[in-house]
């Protein structure tokens, strides 16, 4: 069984054909998925979906791009929802220096608040990082995030940074870019980081793996990510499936 640890089935791109998308995922061997909500509408939709499908779980948090919009009542709402049995993580949270909608100091403040909340409710965290690697690593260390651990989502950094994150109790999640011909770093990470610390994801509808690059991504394609990791590590697809699914179940505390 494959476990796609990061999907946005709550995105409007899936409004028309969600049932077909889920059907294709099951045919490809995807048995579990985590739907990630990152603002009011996407969190509400994620909670709807996990109520409808027993194989879907939710992660809820506030995206750094929208940090400027987060109010104290939003954080209190996330805390309230975090006790739901299908909520298995907080996030995606982190820092995004590519888009300049939210000032860096506000992003950092919102990020720290969510780490504090995760420690309070004892849930792992899912980290979004865009052009902010050192600040993210520093904040995770300063806030003692290793207490809850979590996922470096769609990791694109170096094997050295990946190892730093592993040392802080984080899993490294690889998505579509590991299949891209010129994606040197994700391929190196796949080879160098032990399978016991790797997870797989699609981040659908974004970042579709080769040969679907540029098209809408969907959970069925997580198999292409697993196949690429198997090839890079020189092991079987079955081993990648088994170990990454065990890793996800352990992290998310799913029996």
Rosetta blueprint (number, residue, H / E / L):
1 X L
2 X E
3 X E
4 X E
5 X E
6 X E
7 X E
8 X L
9 X L
10 X L
11 X L
12 X H
13 X H
14 X H
15 X L
16 X L
17 X L
18 X H
19 X H
20 X H
21 X H
22 X H
23 X H
24 X H
25 X H
26 X H
27 X H
28 X L
29 X L
30 X E
31 X E
32 X E
33 X E
34 X E
35 X E
36 X E
37 X E
38 X L
39 X L
40 X H
41 X H
42 X H
43 X H
44 X H
45 X H
46 X H
47 X H
48 X H
49 X H
50 X H
51 X H
52 X H
53 X L
54 X L
55 X L
56 X E
57 X E
58 X E
59 X E
60 X E
61 X L
62 X L
63 X L
64 X H
65 X H
66 X H
67 X H
68 X H
69 X H
70 X L
71 X L
72 X H
73 X H
74 X H
75 X H
76 X H
77 X H
78 X H
79 X H
80 X H
81 X H
82 X L
83 X L
84 X L
85 X L
86 X L
87 X E
88 X E
89 X E
90 X E
91 X E
92 X E
93 X E
94 X E
95 X E
96 X E
97 X L
98 X L
99 X L
100 X L
101 X L
102 X L
103 X L
104 X H
105 X H
106 X H
107 X H
108 X H
109 X H
110 X H
111 X H
112 X H
113 X H
114 X H
115 X H
116 X H
117 X H
118 X H
119 X H
120 X H
121 X H
122 X L
123 X L
124 X E
125 X E
126 X E
127 X E
128 X E
129 X E
130 X E
131 X L
132 X L
133 X H
134 X H
135 X H
136 X H
137 X H
138 X H
139 X H
140 X H
141 X H
142 X H
143 X L
144 X L
145 X H
146 X H
147 X H
148 X L
149 X L
150 X E
151 X E
152 X E
153 X L
154 X L
155 X L
156 X L
157 X L
158 X L
159 X H
160 X H
161 X H
162 X H
163 X H
164 X H
165 X H
166 X H
167 X H
168 X L
169 X L
170 X E
171 X E
172 X E
173 X E
174 X E
175 X L
176 X H
177 X H
178 X H
179 X H
180 X L
181 X L
182 X L
183 X L
184 X H
185 X H
186 X H
187 X H
188 X H
189 X H
190 X H
191 X H
192 X H
193 X L
194 X L
195 X H
196 X H
197 X H
198 X E
199 X E
200 X E
201 X L
202 X L
203 X L
204 X E
205 X L
206 X L
207 X L
208 X L
209 X L
210 X L
211 X L
212 X L
213 X L
214 X L
215 X L
216 X L
217 X L
218 X L
219 X H
220 X H
221 X H
222 X H
223 X H
224 X H
225 X H
226 X H
227 X H
228 X H
229 X H
230 X H
231 X H
232 X H
233 X H
234 X L
235 X L
236 X L
237 X H
238 X H
239 X H
240 X H
241 X H
242 X H
243 X H
244 X H
245 X H
246 X H
247 X H
248 X H
249 X H
250 X H
251 X H
252 X H
253 X L
254 X L
255 X L
